[in-house]
């Protein structure tokens, strides 16, 4: 005897089988991750750099190390990228500025300075110099997009390098070089405001007399 499944009453809807819930969860999770990555890409960033031909700290260091005191001339430096008219990292120092650099806050006697410094200080107006200051600093906002947008918590990742150098001349001849700086700058700056966008209202509403 063949059994027959009773047909649903006319007008009744057939119940469709439930979809694959694990697959839906996977799709939703993937969409959430994509949205989060997209939100983080919307966070602002900033950079602060000197427009020079040196792209790294080592490139700047090697350029200064290639200078030979009492052998290299100012005209040689201009041809190698140290032209103050073209390189914004180079500042021309006058004799009074150089004297101030070596006299302010130092415990050394004049005869204790290196030979190049002594030669420059003794040369009077014939003594001049280049002060070099270059940097490449990048500031990336990281962390939660919504907390950052509403100013509850802002995280800034700061990376880059800074470089400084001093070159002294007597007339056209280089007599002294020295360099320094920070080869690998990496800081994390965190600003936390428990009240978010309302944090600064108290100061703004304070009566002014």
N, C-alpha and C positions, 0 to 999 in steps of 0.2 A: 504494500500500500504506500503510495507516494504522498509524503506530507507536504503541505503548502504553507509558506509563511504568510501570515495574515497581512493584508495590505493596510496601510494607515488610512484613516478616514479621509474622505475627500476634503481638501482645504488645509489639512495638516502638513506642516513643513518637515522635510527630512533633515535629521541632524547630521551635519557633515562631521567627519572624524577630526579630532583635535590636531592642529599642526604640530610639527616637530619642535617642542619647547627648547631642547638643548641648542638646536641650530639657531633659533630666534635669539637666545641669550648670547650666543657667539657673535651674531651680527650686531646686536645692540652694543656689546662691549667694544667691538671694532669701531663702530660709529662714534662711541664716546671717546675712544682714544684719538681718533682722527680729529674730532671737534676740539679736544684738549690741546693737541699739537697745533691746530690752527689758531686757537686762542693765544697760545704762547708766542706764535709768530707775529701776533699783533702787538706785543709789548714793544715799547719804544727802545731805541738804542742811540748811542752818541759816540763820537770819536773826537779826539783832540790830538792833533799832530802838526809837526813842522814840515812844510813841503820841501824836503831835501831829497837828494839822490840816494841817501843811505836808508835802506829798508829795515835793517836790523842794527842792534847795538854793536855786533862784531864788525859790521861794515864800517861804521863810524870809527870804532877803535883802530881798525887796520889802517884807515886813512891817516889818522894822527900818528900812529906808530911808524908810518913810512917817512915821516919828516925827520931829518937829521940835523940837530942843532949844530951851529957853526959850519954848516955845509949847504943846507937848503935856503933858497932865497924867496922873498915874498912873491916875486914874479912866478916862481915855480908853483906856489900854492894857488895862485889865481888860476893857473892852467889846470889844476887838479881838483877844482870844485870848491875852493875856499874864497872865492871872490865875494866880498861883502855886498857888492852891487847886485849879485845874482842869487846868492845863498842867504835866505832869511834867517838862518841859524847863526850867522856870523855878526858880531857886534864889534865895532872898532873902539879900542881903548886908547885914551890919551895918557900922557905921562903922569899928570896928577891923579888920574883914576888908578893907574898901576901902583903908584906910591901909596895910595890909600888902602889898596888891597893888601899890601905887604906890611903896613905899619899898624893897622887897626887890630888891636887885640892879640898881637904876637909878642912872645917873650924872647924871640931870637934877636941877636945882635946882627947888624948888617954884614959882618964878616962871616957869619954862620950860614948865610944863604948859599945856595948852589951857585956855581960860577956864572951861569947864564943869567940868573936873577941879579947878581951883583953887577954884571956888565950892563944890564939894562938900566938899573937904578942909577948907575954912575954916568950914563950917557945923556942924562937930562932930556931935552926935547927930542933928541934922536931916538929915544926909547918909545915904542908904541906896542900895541898888542891886539890880538883877536880873542874875544870871548865867544865860545861856541856853546850853544844850548839847543839840543834837538830832542824831540820826544814823539812817540807814537803810543797813544793811550786809547783804548776802546772800552766803552761802558755799555754792557748788555744787561737789560732788565730781565730777570729770570723769576721763576716761582709761579705761584698761582695767578692766573689772569684776573679772576674776579676780585681777589683780595687786593691785587695791585690797582685795578681800575677804581675801586672804591676807597683806596688809600688806607686800608687796614694794615697791610704789610707789603713792603716793597723791598725786593732784593736786587742789588746791582752787582754784577760780576765785572771787576775792573782788571784789565790785563794790558800788557805793553812793556815799554822800556823808556828810560830817559838817559841822556848822554850830555856831558858837559866837558869842555876842554879849555885850556888857556895856552896861547902861543905868544911868545914875546919876541920882539925884533929890536935890533939896533940898526938904524937906517933900513936897509933892505934885507939884512941877514937874520935868519932865525937863530936865537940863542937859547931858547928854553921852551919845552912843551910838557904838559901834564894833562891827564884826562881822568874822568871819574863818571859816576852815574849809577843807575840801577839797571842791570842787564835783564832782569826778569821780574817785572812788576805784576803781582797777582793779589788782589784784595777782594773781599766780599763785604759789601756795605748793606746793612739791614736797617730799615726804618720801620718802626712799629707804631701804629696809631690805634689804640683800643676803640676809639670812637669813630674811626674811619673819617668820612668827609665832614663830620661834625667836630673834629678835633680842634680846629682853629676858631670855632665860633666864640668861645669864651674870650679869647683875646680880641676878636673883632668887635664884640659887644661891650667891652670894657669902656666906661665913660672916659673921655679925654678932656683934660682941663687946660 
